[in-house]
C-alpha cells in the first residue's frame, strides 16, 4: 500500500488497491493464531488506508477480499483423508469449495470502475461458510 499510494496518488483516474485477507481474519481458527491475526490486521489496515486516501483527496479506493474454503493447494493435506474431506464438503452451505476464479471475480469488481463508490469495504467469498460455521476441518 505504501508504495502503491505513492505511485497512484497523482493519477487522474480512480485507482484501486485490493488486499486479500481470509475468513480466518473474521473468525479465529484454532491452531492458526498468527495466520488469523495477520488476516484480521489486513482487514483493519485496508480500512485505515481507505480513509487515509479519502481524507487526503487521493483518487484511490482500498478494499479487501476475504476468501474461505477455496480449492487451492493450501487444502491438499485435508484431501489426504477422503472421509474427513467429504464430511467437510458436506458441511459447507453450497456443498463445494470455491474456486480461485470466483475470488478473482470479486477482485476484478473492486478493481473496476463498477465499484467507484466502494472503499473501506470487504467482500467475503465463502459460499456462506461464515453464516454457519467458523472452523476448518480437523
Buried (B, 14 or more C-beta within 10 A) or exposed (E): BEEBBEEBBEEEEBBBBBBBBBBBBBBBBEEBEEBBEBBBEBBEBBBEBBEBBBEEEBBBBBBBBBBBBBBEEEBEEBBEEEEEBEEBBEBBBEEEBBBEEBBEEBBEBBBEEEBEEBBBBBBBBBBEBBEEBBEBBE
